[in-house]
Amino acid sequence: MASEALFPLRQPGGEGIIPSQELREFIRDGIISAPGIDEDQVQPSSIDLRLSRQAYLVAASFLPGTSSTLLNKAATNGMLRQKIDISNPTIFYPGLIYIIPLEESLDLPSDVFGIANPKSTTGRLDIFTRLITDVGDEFERVRRGYCGKLYIEVVSQTFPILVQAGMRLNQLRLARGRHIFAGDRALRKLDQSDPLVDADEESAQANVDRGLRLTVDLEGNDSGIVAYQAKKTSVPIDLSKVDYYEIAEFWRPIYRDEKLQCILEPGEFYILASRQRVRVPPGFAAELLPYDLATQEFRVHYAGFFDPGFGYGAAGEIPGTCAVLEVRASQMPILLEDDQFVGRLNYYRMAAVPDKVYGGNIGSSYQQQGLALSKQFKRSQRNSDAGLRRQRTQMDRAYELHLGEPSAVESLPSVGPRAARIEAI
């Protein structure tokens, strides 16, 4: 690989994010422990965490603090509302907060710490998750040398979802030493030998400024679709399904307009894509940081983590992959314009090049993606321009037929006048 001369490959035990081969050693040695850990839980730079059979409906989000375990604090403070058996598929309703013990537990060495994030599919369904540890005072962080159980907080913000024990909603990266992303000088050198964006794209020049700057694509492809807006629906999404649901039942496509603009409505959830097709060489992992909230009022990307090999492959054979953006406006409507800056991709060095990289050969769902919904939705529709145009026509007709019938219009909340205005602008 071209980047080897600039960034010599580290060996297991070195500083950086711990790779797949060392994660297996951690499992073998009991540093990561759980019954029946599967090989496919081990990702290039993280491990998928599984839900256990018990879930707890709680009154509010909270941290246990440094003097209490999570469930003891919940019981003491009267936070526990209901204990739920999720051995079988169980509906989690939007807006409710659930805490679930995870199957995996940790006994970390004193120099190893952890950082968690939702899996890509979780983020694309607007499911908010956070990792919690006992006697912990930070979400999504596992302190150095931690020994104990792990928990996940789950809030589905748009869709009812069907969950079951054994499902994997989040993933855990472990790292040794300092967790510092590569500086701009190092990224520019890397870009010279291993381009960080697709060299065939018009915006092929990597814009490095405190990380790789990403912008939004509102031009789209031949289908004309530049975004999807989530619908409010009472139909639950079974997270175990793949290539199953009709897109039109859950999403409203937003089409390119002449001004290449889109208005994000407060509280609504959108899927968009980056203009840049990014690449992550195997010696690195990357994380997309949200838009600076000091300058705008929307959040980009719930998952935000890119495995080694994303948009790159094992030896640079893939020219790049779009970053899918999970976007929510907060307090006010936001005008989004084509090629507008939306976030920075920071690159972190691996402790060693992993023995597997992101891609179809390990079951990765989003390599070489464009504007892609989660894997639960029918792939044939996601890849069919004609099918998406038909969905638009059907929804337009449905809205016209139900004009003047309030009850029917309410059942089509994402096709009303306010949503239509986004498409027209």
Secondary structure, DSSP 8 states (H G I E B T S, - for coil): -GGGTTS----TTSSEE--HHHHHHHHHTTSEE-TT--GGGB-SS-EEEEB-SEEEEESS-----TTS-HHHHHHHTT-EEEEEE-SS-EEE-TT-EEEEEEEEEEE--TTEEEEEEE-HHHHHTTEEEEEEETT--STTEE-TT-EEEEEEEEEESSS-EEE-TT-EEEEEEEEES------HHHHHHHHHHS-SB-TTSTT-S--BSSSEEEEB--S--TT-EEEEEE---SS-EETT-SS-B-GGGTEEEEE--TT-EEEE-BT-EEEEEEEEEE---TTEEEEEE---TTT-SEEE-SS-EE-TTTTT-SSS-S--EEEEEEEEE-SS-EEEETT-EEEEEEEEEBSS--SS-SSGGGT-S-TT-SS---TTB-HHHHT-HHHHHHHHHHHHHHHHHTTT-HHHHHT-GGGSHHHHHHHH-
